[in-house]
Each structure stands twice: as C-alpha cells, then as structure tokens.
Amino acid sequence: MTLEKQNKFGGTYTLINSAGMTVSLTALGAGILSIKVPDKDGIAREVVRISDKGYGNDYHGLTIGRTSGRIAGATFEIDGKVAKLEKNNYGTDNLHGGKTGLFGKTFNADIKMCADYTDAVFTYTDADGEGGYFGKVDITVTYRVYEKENRLAIYYNGKPDCKTLLNLTNHVYFDVSGDLRESVGEQYMYLNASRVGVLNERLITTEIAEVSPEFDFRKPHKVKDYRQTEAVQCYTHGYDHPFFLDSRGMTDVQASLYSELSKIKLEVKTTYPCVVVFGDNFYGYKSTCFECQYNPDGIHMSPDDCGVCSPDNPYNEQIEYSFTVE
C-alpha cells in the first residue's frame, strides 16, 4: 500500500493498493474525497462524484450524524429525556443532524498500515448538547482499504456517556461509468429490499409498504426505468426513499450498481437494516447515493431498532463497498 498525505481539508490521505484502486480520505467530515478503480480497459476511472460547489458541500462524501435523514418534528425522547434539534427541513423537522452535524467537523486522523489492509482512523468527541442531542459521544469512523482487492469498508463506533441516539452513514455518491460519462439512469441497480418507506410532502417516512414495480429492484434493472412514474416523482422528483433490507450483515450483497459502459460493478454490504437511495435528483442525475443506516425516523416508528445506544451497548455498524469488472 502506498500512502500520500496532503494538508487540504484538515488532512487528506490517499491510499493506493496493488489492485489498482486509489482512495482519498479527509479529516473534514471524516469523508471520502475520491475513489478510482480500473474499468474494463484497465483505465483508472473516478467513481465518486463531488458536489459542483466543491468538497464539503451538499453532504457529498461526508460522514452524516449524529443522525442521518429526517426526524419528524425535530425532537425525540429516550427514557424521559427530550432532545430538541434544529428545524432545518421545511422549518419543521431535523435533517442530517442540523448545521452542527458531523459532516462539518474536522476529525483527528491516524493511519495504521499492515500487510493485508490499511486503516484510516478518524476520531471526534461530540459534546453533550451539540445540535440539541443529549450525551457526550466519542465517535470513531474507520476506513479499511484492502491491499489485494478493490474493497473499502467503513466501521462506525460510538461510545456515549448516557443512553442516546446515533444513526451514522456516509453520503458518498457513486457513478460506476467512471468520470461521469453517462447518466446514472443508464446503470443497473439491485436492492435486496421487498419494503420501502412511504413519504409525505416533507419526505418523512409515514409507513413501510411492500414495494410496487416502481420500487422493486430485487431483479436488477436500469435506474431510469420507472423514474418518471408518478409514484417516484411525487415529492422527491426521483428516488430519495428508504428501502428496508431483507437481510443485514456482511454475507449478502444488499445493493449493487453496474455500468455496461465501463463494466464496473459496485456491491454494497452492510449491518444496517435500511438503505436510503438518493438518485442525485437535483444535480443532473449523474450519480447515486446509497445511505446505509437505520430507519431515518425510526425513533418514532421502531424504537427497539433505530440506533439507540448506551455505555453498556455502544454503537457498532459497518458498510462495505467492493468494485469488480464484469
């Protein structure tokens, strides 16, 4: 593994493995700045899209938390404690933890290299009351870049000093054609999900329903196939929905994206029960975001499995991205 360091974005660390993958990670937002992998011709292609406004904008590539997605009413309660969060979604709900979320924090960084992989370990202590959340939380985001295969794993760990809520993810956008050479609508998506969240006008999940054809990706098909249907266009103008997975863990593939142009295939595995698929609806439809997480408003819908953690039950979740040529 080759390591290159730069001072930009609080510290940027570029790791190059022997299989042709290059991964650039930053201390700002403990984020993903770039991933390059070989295509069918062996040409290194950029498969991550960063906002046209530059890195650090529009959540692209950044760690999202303390909670991902939208919490209805910007408030929740655990054991009598009430959190009052920023109302940054239609003036009513909380989105991605508010303006003081982890995406804007500069993490401490440490690189640990060994023969089979290299870990980039980013740590940050979020103070009690930050963003309206209760409890101090020591947060660790570890990126593991494997040496001999084009595989990147993310480990999320949170150690709170009291019972509180976490729902951490990465907001990375993928274009597996490479270098934005085709619309993501032309790419084939697979989701191991038979249920999807039904959204209201503020994009809050109001119920969980069986997938209709517009939301059924259990057999891979092009992202664009049903994009213009009323069900998909209603409120979101494309896919921006939580899909509830039929399995969780690091054995099954829960999501994939494939380009016939590059022959690059991305496979996603996760311990989370849900993936929010955002089809880049407001940026020219160039990429797709797989936000592996808990149900965004799970604290109000499924409080037994929504990211509540404690000193005796710390937060531990995982996401993995693998790239192959097929």
N, C-alpha and C positions, 0 to 999 in steps of 0.2 A: 504494500500500500504506500502510495506517495501522498504526502501532506504538504499543502501550501497554505500560508497564512497571510491575511491582509488586515489592515486596521479599519476598513469601512464597516458601517452598520454595527459598531460596537465590537467588531471582531468577526472576520469571515474565514471559514475553514473549508478548504477544498480537498476532498479525498478522491484519489484515482486508484481504482483497483486493477487487477491483472486481466479482468474480463472485458474491459473497455468502458466501464461506467465511471462517470465523474459526478460527484455530488458536492454542491456548495451549500454550507450551512452558516447561519449567522446568529450572533448573540442577541440581536434585536428581535424580540418576539420569538426567540428560540426557533427560528424559521428556516424554511427551505428556499434558497435563492435560485438554485438551478439543479437539474438532473439531466445528464446527457448519456445516451446509450446508443449502441450501434444499430443501424437499420439493416435491411436485407442485403444491402451492398457493402456493409461494414463501415458506412459513414456515420460518424457521431452526430446524433440529432438531439436538439433540445426538446424535451418532452414536458417541461414545466412552463406555464405561462405566468408572467409577472404583469401586474397592472400597467397600463399605458402611462399612469401617473408616476411610476417608479416603485421600487421595492418599499414596503412599509405602508402601501395604500391599498384600500379595498379588501383588506384582510388576506391578500394573496400570499400563500406560503407560510403564514404566521400561525403560531400556537394560539388557540382560542380558549378563553377561560376567564373567570372561574367557571362560567357555564357557556355552552355552545347553544346557538339558536335562540328561540324566543320563549321567554317565561311570561305567561299571561298575568297582566296586572302589575308586573314588575315587583312582585312580592311572593314570599313563601314562608312557611312556618315549619320548624322542626322542634318537637318537644317543648312547645310554648315560646320558643324564641322566634321572633319575626324579623326577616330581612326585608328592607325597603331599598330597592335597586333603582338605578337610573331608568327613566321612561324615555328610551331612545328609539322606540318602534311605534310610530303613529301616535306619539305622546301618551301611550297607554302601557306598553309592555317593555320588557328589557330584551335587548338583542346583544348577543356575544359578550355579555358581562359589562356592557357600557363603555364609556370613553376611557376609563382607567383600567381596562382589561389587560390581560397578559400579553396581548398582541403588541402593545406599545412599550413593554418593559424590556430593559436590557439585562439579560441573564449573565451570570458568571459561567465561564466555559472551561472545560478540562478535556483533553484528548487522551484516550487510553488505547494504545496500539498493541495488538497481538498477532499471531500468525494467521488466524482464520478470519478475523474481522477487526475493525476499529470502531470504538465507541466515542462519539462526541457527546459529552455530558453537560447539559445546561441546567443550572440551578437558580432558584429565586424564592425568596420568602415574601409571601403576600401577607400584609399586616391585617390584624383584626379591624374590621370596619371598612376596609378598602372596597370601594364600589358599592357599599351597603351590605356586603356579606359579613357574617359573623365568624369569628375564629381566625387565628393565625395559621397559615398553612405553608409548610416547606414543600416546594414543588420541584420535581426533577423530571426533565424531558431528555431521554437518552436516544440518540440516533445511532443505530448499528449498521455500518456499511460492510458487507461481506467481501472477502478478498477474491474468491474464485467464481462467483456468480453475481449476476446483476440484481441484487436484493438489498432492500433498505427496510429496516424495522424501526419502529418508534415505540419506546416504553414510557408510559406515563405513571409517575409515582407521586402521591400526595400524602403528607403526614400532618394532619391537623391537630390543634391542641384542644379541640372540642368537636362535638358532632356537628357536621356542616355539609354543604352540598358542593360537589365538583362535577364537571362534565367537560372534560378536556378533549380537544381534537386539533388537527391541522387543517388549514383552509387552503391546501395546495390545489392548483388547477392543472389538469393534465391534457395534453394534446399528443396522442401517440402517432400521429402522422409525422411529427417532428418538425420543428421550425415553423409551425403554424401554416403548413402547406395546404391544408384542407379544412373545411368546416367540420366541427365535431359531430354534426348531424350525419356525416357520412361514415362515422365509426360505429362499430358494433358493440353494444353494451349487454352485459349479463348481470343480473341481480338475483341472488338466491333469496327471494322475498315473495311471499304469497299475500302479504298485507301491506297496506300503505296508509299514511295519515291523510285524513280529510281536513282541508284547511279552510279557515274563514277569511274574511277580507283583510285581516291583519296578519295572515299567514300563521296563525296559531292552530295547532292540531286540536280539533274538536272531537274526533273519534278515529278509530282504527278500523279499516274496512278491508275486505278481500279485494285483491287487485282486479280491475277491469282490464280489457285488452290494452287500453292506452298506457297502463302502468305495469304490464306484465312483461318482464324481461327474463323470465326463467328459461326461455329459449332465446339465445342472443339474436338481436335484430338491430337495425340502424336506429340511432338515437332520434333521427328526424321522422321516423315512420308515422308516429302519431302526434308529433309536436304541435301541429296546427289544429288539433281537435279542441272542442270547447272545454272539455274536462281538463286538459293540460294548460290551455291558455287562460282559464279563469283565474284571476288574481295574480298568478305568477308569471304569465307570458312565456311559459316553458316549464321545464322540470325544476322544482325547488321544494321537493317533498321528502318527508322521512319514510324510508322503506324499512319495514320490520323483518329482520332476517329469520330464515327458517332454521339456521344453525349459527352458532357462535363458537369461536375457538380457532386455533391455528392449524387445524387439519383441513377443513373445507375451504374452497375458494368462495367468498361471499359476493365478490363483484369483479368484473373484468371489462376491459376496453381494448378494442382491436382495430387496426387500420390496414386495409388492403393495400394502401399506397406504400407504406413503409414495411409492412409485415410485422410491426412491433405489437406485442400483446402485453398489457398490464394486467396483473392479477392481484387482487386485494384480499387479505385475510385479516380478521380482527376478533378480539374477545368481546367487543361491544355488541349490543343487541339490535342496533339500528344504524343505518347509513342515510344521511341526507344527501340526495343527489341534486346538485345545482348545475344547470346546463348553461352557465355563462350567459344568461338571458339578456343582460344589459351591456354586453361588451362585444357584440358582433358574432356571438355564438362560435367562439374559437376554441373553447376548451370545456372540460367537465370537472366538477369538484365532487369528490367522494368524502363527505364529512362523517367519518365513523364516530359514533357517540352513543349516549343514551337518548331515549326519547326526549327531545328538547324541553317539553313541558311535562316531563314525567313526574316531577314533584307534585303535580296536581292530578295526574292520571294513574300513575303506578309507583307510589312512593316506596314500595318494597324493592324496587329495582330501577333506580334513577340516578345513582351516583352519590347517595348519602354515605359519608364515611366518618370515621371517628379515630381517636388514638388507638383503640383496640381493633379497629377494622380499617386500616389505611387503604388509600386508593391505589389500585394497580390495574392498568389496562394496556393493551397492545394493538398496534396496527402494523401491517407488513405489506410492502409493495415489491412485486417481482416483475422483471422485464425479460421477455424472451422474444426471439424471432421465429415466426411460424409461417 
